[in-house]
Amino acid sequence: MGPTKNSANVRESVPTLQRVAVHTVNTWVPLSEQGFMAPLIILVLIGVTVQTTANYIKKTTSSSNRILARSVLLGLVTYWVHGILNYFLDTEKASVPYWGYIAILVALQIFHHQKEESTLQTTNAK
């Protein structure tokens, strides 16, 4: 007696179930696999990002920049909340938006700082 249709289906589905189980375990504990410092670094990065963005939102006078900073921060918050279940910073494709959002916030702050310096220089020149 040879293999039946059902036995072939069972054999094909077992590796899939094993892959799902391994993937589920890996998404729950990725930071623990990276050592003790990884969660601390991520938490510090989150704290610094939120604090500096909140300061920027308070200081800026441009409403469009304020809206952009809030939107980018909201995108990062959703990324962090979703990261509780799936950690994406270890994959290149999914980490590009994260570091892109951080780069937007840094660029906004550099632009704001340069604008403040030019305003101070014109005020001091008078």
VOBA-1610 file (N, C-alpha, C; in pm, whole numbers, padded with zeros to 5 digits, always signed):
BEGIN
Met+00082-00117+00000Met+00000+00000+00000Met+00087+00124+00000Gly+00061+00214-00092Gly+00138+00338-00104Gly+00078+00451-00022Pro+00141+00563-00026Pro+00091+00677+00050Pro-00041+00726-00008Thr-00129+00762+00078Thr-00259+00813+00035Thr-00252+00965+00025Lys-00360+01021-00026Lys-00367+01166-00040Lys-00360+01235+00096Asn-00429+01179+00195Asn-00431+01239+00328Asn-00293+01237+00393Ser-00218+01129+00379Ser-00087+01123+00442Ser+00008+01223+00377Ala-00005+01246+00249Ala+00079+01346+00182Ala+00045+01486+00233Asn-00083+01513+00254Asn-00124+01645+00305Asn-00073+01667+00447Val-00074+01562+00528Val-00027+01575+00665Val+00122+01603+00666Arg+00198+01532+00583Arg+00342+01554+00577Arg+00375+01694+00529Glu+00300+01748+00437Glu+00327+01883+00387Glu+00293+01989+00490Ser+00191+01963+00573Ser+00149+02067+00667Ser+00234+02069+00794Val+00301+01963+00828Val+00381+01960+00950Val+00495+02061+00946Pro+00575+02070+00840Pro+00680+02172+00840Pro+00624+02314+00852Thr+00509+02339+00790Thr+00447+02470+00800Thr+00410+02500+00945Leu+00352+02404+01014Leu+00315+02424+01154Leu+00439+02445+01239Gln+00544+02372+01210Gln+00668+02390+01287Gln+00728+02528+01261Arg+00722+02574+01137Arg+00775+02707+01106Arg+00695+02815+01177Val+00564+02801+01182Val+00479+02898+01251Val+00511+02899+01400Ala+00529+02782+01459Ala+00560+02775+01602Ala+00695+02838+01632Val+00796+02813+01550Val+00927+02872+01572Val+00921+03022+01553His+00849+03069+01452His+00836+03212+01427His+00766+03281+01543Thr+00663+03220+01598Thr+00591+03278+01710Thr+00681+03291+01832Val+00759+03191+01860Val+00851+03198+01974Val+00954+03307+01951Asn+01006+03319+01830Asn+01108+03420+01803Asn+01055+03562+01810Thr+00927+03583+01783Thr+00875+03719+01790Thr+00847+03761+01933Trp+00834+03671+02025Trp+00807+03709+02163Trp+00932+03741+02241Val+01046+03686+02204Val+01166+03707+02284Val+01288+03751+02202Pro+01273+03842+02105Pro+01391+03876+02026Pro+01493+03957+02103Leu+01447+04046+02192Leu+01542+04128+02265Leu+01620+04048+02367Ser+01558+03943+02422Ser+01631+03860+02517Ser+01739+03779+02447Glu+01720+03751+02320Glu+01821+03679+02244Glu+01938+03769+02210Gln+01920+03900+02217Gln+02027+03993+02181Gln+02105+04041+02303Gly+02072+03991+02419Gly+02148+04026+02537Gly+02076+04124+02627Phe+02140+04153+02738Phe+02082+04239+02841Phe+02076+04386+02798Met+02174+04430+02722Met+02182+04571+02685Met+02084+04611+02576Ala+02042+04520+02493Ala+01953+04554+02381Ala+01822+04618+02426Pro+01749+04560+02523Pro+01626+04627+02567Pro+01652+04764+02630Leu+01764+04777+02700Leu+01797+04906+02760Leu+01825+05012+02654Ile+01899+04972+02551Ile+01930+05066+02443Ile+01803+05107+02370Ile+01715+05012+02344Ile+01589+05044+02276Ile+01505+05137+02363Leu+01496+05111+02493Leu+01417+05198+02581Leu+01477+05339+02590Val+01609+05349+02594Val+01673+05481+02596Val+01646+05554+02464Leu+01656+05483+02353Leu+01628+05543+02223Leu+01485+05594+02215Ile+01391+05515+02266Ile+01250+05557+02267Ile+01233+05681+02355Gly+01292+05679+02473Gly+01279+05792+02565Gly+01338+05920+02509Val+01457+05911+02452Val+01523+06030+02395Val+01443+06082+02277Thr+01391+05994+02194Thr+01313+06035+02078Thr+01186+06109+02120Val+01115+06051+02215Val+00991+06114+02261Val+01020+06248+02328Gln+01121+06254+02412Gln+01153+06378+02485Gln+01196+06489+02390Thr+01287+06459+02298Thr+01333+06564+02207Thr+01224+06608+02110Thr+01139+06516+02067Thr+01029+06553+01979Thr+00927+06638+02054Ala+00898+06604+02178Ala+00805+06685+02258Ala+00861+06826+02277Asn+00990+06838+02304Asn+01052+06970+02318Asn+01045+07048+02187Tyr+01067+06980+02075Tyr+01060+07046+01945Tyr+00918+07094+01917Ile+00819+07013+01948Ile+00680+07052+01924Ile+00644+07175+02008Lys+00695+07182+02130Lys+00668+07298+02215Lys+00737+07425+02164Lys+00860+07411+02113Lys+00939+07528+02074Lys+00907+07583+01937Thr+00866+07498+01844Thr+00849+07544+01706Thr+00728+07635+01693Thr+00741+07733+01604Thr+00629+07824+01579Thr+00555+07789+01452Ser+00615+07706+01369Ser+00553+07666+01243Ser+00451+07555+01268Ser+00327+07581+01230Ser+00223+07479+01252Ser+00243+07358+01161Ser+00295+07380+01040Ser+00316+07265+00951Ser+00428+07175+01003Asn+00533+07234+01060Asn+00639+07151+01119Asn+00589+07080+01244Arg+00504+07145+01321Arg+00448+07082+01441Arg+00361+06962+01402Ile+00281+06978+01298Ile+00197+06868+01252Ile+00283+06753+01199Leu+00388+06787+01124Leu+00477+06685+01071Leu+00546+06609+01184Ala+00594+06681+01285Ala+00662+06615+01398Ala+00565+06526+01474Arg+00443+06572+01495Arg+00343+06488+01564Arg+00311+06364+01482Ser+00299+06380+01351Ser+00266+06266+01265Ser+00378+06162+01265Val+00501+06210+01258Val+00615+06118+01259Val+00624+06048+01394Leu+00602+06122+01502Leu+00603+06060+01635Leu+00491+05957+01648Leu+00375+05987+01592Leu+00265+05889+01594Leu+00303+05763+01516Gly+00371+05781+01402Gly+00418+05664+01327Gly+00516+05581+01407Leu+00606+05648+01479Leu+00701+05575+01563Leu+00632+05504+01679Val+00533+05569+01739Val+00461+05505+01849Val+00389+05380+01800Thr+00327+05387+01684Thr+00260+05267+01632Thr+00363+05158+01602Tyr+00479+05196+01553Tyr+00586+05100+01528Tyr+00630+05033+01658Trp+00644+05112+01765Trp+00686+05058+01894Trp+00579+04967+01953Val+00452+05009+01945Val+00345+04926+02001Val+00335+04795+01924His+00346+04802+01792His+00342+04680+01713His+00467+04596+01739Gly+00577+04660+01775Gly+00701+04589+01804Gly+00694+04505+01930Ile+00593+04529+02014Ile+00575+04443+02131Ile+00547+04300+02086Leu+00474+04286+01977Leu+00442+04153+01926Leu+00542+04105+01821Asn+00585+04193+01734Asn+00680+04157+01628Asn+00792+04258+01628Tyr+00913+04212+01644Tyr+01030+04298+01648Tyr+01087+04307+01507Phe+01081+04428+01449Phe+01117+04443+01309Phe+01253+04504+01284Leu+01322+04552+01386Leu+01449+04620+01361Leu+01559+04526+01316Asp+01537+04395+01325Asp+01639+04302+01279Asp+01624+04267+01132Thr+01520+04315+01066Thr+01505+04293+00922Thr+01525+04426+00849Glu+01596+04422+00739Glu+01631+04545+00668Glu+01509+04617+00613Lys+01418+04542+00551Lys+01303+04606+00486Lys+01214+04679+00584Ala+01195+04623+00700Ala+01105+04684+00796Ala+01172+04788+00884Ser+01303+04790+00890Ser+01369+04890+00973Ser+01391+05021+00898Val+01377+05022+00767Val+01395+05144+00689Val+01295+05252+00731Pro+01165+05224+00745Pro+01074+05330+00789Pro+01108+05382+00929Tyr+01151+05295+01017Tyr+01184+05335+01154Tyr+01297+05438+01153Trp+01406+05404+01089Trp+01520+05496+01086Trp+01490+05616+00998Gly+01401+05600+00900Gly+01356+05715+00821Gly+01279+05815+00905Tyr+01191+05766+00992Tyr+01118+05854+01084Tyr+01214+05927+01177Ile+01312+05856+01230Ile+01410+05918+01318Ile+01487+06025+01240Ala+01523+05998+01115Ala+01596+06095+01033Ala+01511+06219+01006Ile+01381+06202+00984Ile+01293+06318+00965Ile+01292+06405+01088Leu+01283+06344+01205Leu+01282+06422+01329Leu+01415+06495+01350Val+01525+06430+01319Val+01656+06494+01332Val+01667+06611+01234Ala+01621+06591+01111Ala+01627+06698+01011Ala+01541+06817+01053Leu+01424+06791+01108Leu+01339+06900+01156Leu+01408+06979+01266Gln+01473+06910+01357Gln+01539+06979+01467Gln+01662+07057+01419Ile+01736+07002+01324Ile+01850+07075+01268Ile+01801+07201+01197Phe+01695+07188+01118Phe+01638+07302+01048Phe+01592+07408+01148His+01527+07366+01255His+01479+07459+01357His+01596+07528+01426His+01701+07454+01456His+01819+07509+01523His+01888+07611+01432Gln+01903+07581+01303Gln+01966+07674+01210Gln+01882+07800+01194Lys+01750+07783+01195Lys+01661+07899+01182Lys+01674+07989+01305Glu+01684+07930+01424Glu+01703+08007+01546Glu+01836+08083+01543Glu+01942+08016+01497Glu+02073+08080+01492Glu+02073+08197+01395Ser+02009+08182+01280Ser+02005+08292+01183Ser+01922+08408+01237Thr+01816+08380+01313Thr+01737+08485+01374Thr+01818+08559+01479Leu+01895+08485+01559Leu+01980+08548+01661Leu+02088+08635+01596Gln+02145+08589+01487Gln+02250+08666+01419Gln+02195+08796+01362Thr+02077+08792+01304Thr+02017+08914+01249Thr+01977+09010+01361Thr+01934+08955+01474Thr+01896+09038+01588Thr+02021+09104+01649Asn+02130+09029+01659Asn+02255+09083+01714Asn+02321+09183+01619Ala+02299+09168+01489Ala+02360+09258+01391Ala+02296+09397+01398Lys+02174+09405+01443Lys+02105+09535+01450Lys+02152+09614+01562
//
